[in-house]
Amino acid sequence: MSRITFSTASAEETQAFAEKLAQLLKPGDVILLEGDLGAGKTTFTQGLAKALGVKRTVNSPTFTIIKEYQGRLPLYHMDVYRLNDAEEDLGFDEYFYGEGVCVVEWAHLIDQQLPNDYLKVHIFHKGNDQREICLEPKGSRYVRMSEELVK
């Protein structure tokens, strides 16, 4: 399985898709989000957070790099877009191999620091509120997770 593609017609549908994914998440899972500015990466993360039982408002961590939220699993929301040095050690391993779920926006900017296995989610803005969501699983756990979403 290389790619799975879904379409959504509203922010609510994008969040609902993320909520479905969140039901499958376990500690140590890593979700990479790619997409242009305004594509819906934070909207997607809000859906994940809701399904994980996060009560706080989830917004982009653009200026803080990492925001932590508590729910049934901790959610570590990272935005590495403004990271000046991709080699800088910010303790990513502690998050990637910890007890929570990591969501990394603009993950390609730290590709050398990423774990071997993850689920990459590309979000493409297709006009109005329509989005195309492409899943690229890397590793057997994420392949199984993606197959479960197709059912």
Buried (B, 14 or more C-beta within 10 A) or exposed (E): EEEBEBEBEEBEBBBBBBBBBBEBBEEBBBBBBBBEEEBBBBBBBBBBBBBBEBEEEBEBBBEEBBBBBEBEBBBBBBBBBEBEEEEEEBEBEEBBEBEBBBBBBBBEBBEEBBBEBBBBBBBBBEEEBBBBBBBBBBBEBBBEBBEEBEE
